[in-house]
Amino acid sequence: MVRTALGGFLTFAGVSHLTFARDEFQAQVPDFVPLDMDTTVVASGVVEILLGLSLVSIRSKRRAVGLVAAGFFVAVFPGNLVQWIHHRDGFGLDTDTKRIVRLFFQPVLVAAALWSTGALKGRRSK
């Protein structure tokens, strides 16, 4: 159930990157990213859609997908830090308190990706 919910969340977030929330996601792109903000948002949206769909549809590779999803959540964490440090509003995160609370949600996403896919379990023999 967690894996399916996470897959749905990622797919929805990816679609929102490409459509109605594009500007808000651009506010999270750190200045050190070598691509322009829009390209970064589109690329991360496509990755999120692919990860979300993979989480719910590719059972044979679910551990690998879980590791990649967890890595993705770690990779985008600097964007959450930038939003907090530079006081950038977006997604209703219009106070430092809300932005800090959002920072603590990221490890939950990492843990959900790893736990729901069994990514940290040893390889099972067939």
C-alpha positions as CSV (number, residue, x, y, z in Angstrom):
1,M,0.0,0.0,0.0
2,V,2.8,2.4,0.9
3,R,4.6,1.6,-2.4
4,T,1.5,2.3,-4.4
5,A,0.8,5.5,-2.5
6,L,4.3,6.7,-3.1
7,G,4.1,5.8,-6.7
8,G,0.9,7.8,-7.0
9,F,2.5,10.7,-5.2
10,L,5.5,10.7,-7.4
11,T,3.4,10.5,-10.6
12,F,1.2,13.4,-9.5
13,A,4.2,15.5,-8.5
14,G,5.8,14.8,-11.8
15,V,2.8,15.8,-13.7
16,S,2.5,19.0,-11.6
17,H,6.2,19.8,-12.5
18,L,5.1,19.8,-16.1
19,T,1.9,21.7,-15.8
20,F,0.2,23.7,-13.0
21,A,3.0,23.9,-10.4
22,R,5.9,24.6,-12.7
23,D,6.6,28.1,-11.4
24,E,6.5,27.0,-7.8
25,F,9.0,24.2,-8.5
26,Q,11.3,26.6,-10.2
27,A,11.6,28.6,-7.0
28,Q,13.2,25.5,-5.4
29,V,16.0,25.1,-8.0
30,P,19.3,25.9,-6.4
31,D,21.5,28.5,-8.2
32,F,24.4,25.9,-8.5
33,V,22.4,23.7,-10.8
34,P,24.0,24.1,-14.2
35,L,20.8,23.9,-16.2
36,D,18.2,26.7,-16.4
37,M,15.4,26.4,-13.9
38,D,12.7,25.4,-16.4
39,T,14.8,22.6,-17.8
40,T,15.6,21.3,-14.3
41,V,12.0,21.3,-13.4
42,V,10.9,19.5,-16.5
43,A,13.7,16.9,-16.2
44,S,12.9,16.2,-12.5
45,G,9.2,16.0,-13.4
46,V,9.9,13.4,-16.0
47,V,12.0,11.4,-13.6
48,E,9.3,11.6,-11.0
49,I,6.7,10.3,-13.4
50,L,9.0,7.4,-14.5
51,L,9.8,6.5,-10.8
52,G,6.1,6.7,-9.8
53,L,5.0,4.5,-12.6
54,S,7.9,2.1,-12.0
55,L,7.0,1.8,-8.3
56,V,3.5,0.5,-9.1
57,S,4.2,-1.5,-12.2
58,I,7.6,-3.1,-12.2
59,R,7.5,-5.7,-9.4
60,S,10.6,-7.7,-10.5
61,K,12.9,-4.6,-10.1
62,R,11.1,-3.0,-7.1
63,R,14.2,-3.0,-4.9
64,A,16.3,-1.2,-7.5
65,V,13.5,1.2,-8.1
66,G,13.2,1.8,-4.4
67,L,16.9,2.6,-4.2
68,V,16.7,5.0,-7.2
69,A,13.6,6.7,-5.7
70,A,15.4,7.1,-2.3
71,G,18.4,8.5,-4.1
72,F,16.1,10.9,-6.0
73,F,14.6,12.2,-2.8
74,V,18.1,12.8,-1.4
75,A,19.2,14.5,-4.7
76,V,16.3,17.0,-4.6
77,F,16.8,17.8,-0.9
78,P,19.0,20.8,-1.7
79,G,16.0,22.4,-3.4
80,N,14.1,22.2,-0.1
81,L,17.1,23.7,1.7
82,V,17.3,26.6,-0.8
83,Q,13.6,27.2,-0.3
84,W,14.1,27.6,3.4
85,I,17.5,29.4,3.4
86,H,16.4,32.0,0.8
87,H,12.8,32.3,2.1
88,R,11.2,31.3,-1.2
89,D,7.5,30.8,-1.0
90,G,5.8,27.9,-2.8
91,F,3.2,25.2,-2.2
92,G,1.9,27.1,0.8
93,L,5.3,27.1,2.5
94,D,5.3,30.8,3.2
95,T,6.9,30.8,6.6
96,D,10.3,29.5,7.9
97,T,8.4,27.2,10.3
98,K,6.5,25.6,7.4
99,R,9.7,25.3,5.4
100,I,11.6,23.6,8.3
101,V,8.7,21.2,8.8
102,R,9.0,20.3,5.1
103,L,12.7,19.6,5.5
104,F,11.9,16.9,8.1
105,F,9.4,15.3,5.7
106,Q,12.1,14.4,3.2
107,P,13.7,11.6,5.3
108,V,10.2,10.1,5.6
109,L,10.0,9.9,1.8
110,V,13.4,8.2,1.7
111,A,12.4,5.7,4.3
112,A,9.1,5.0,2.6
113,A,10.9,4.3,-0.7
114,L,13.4,2.0,0.9
115,W,10.9,0.2,3.2
116,S,8.0,-0.2,0.8
117,T,10.2,-1.8,-1.8
118,G,12.3,-4.0,0.4
119,A,15.3,-2.2,-0.9
120,L,17.4,-2.8,2.2
121,K,16.6,-6.5,2.5
122,G,19.2,-9.0,1.3
123,R,18.8,-10.5,-2.1
124,R,16.5,-13.6,-1.9
125,S,17.6,-16.8,-3.5
126,K,15.2,-18.3,-6.0
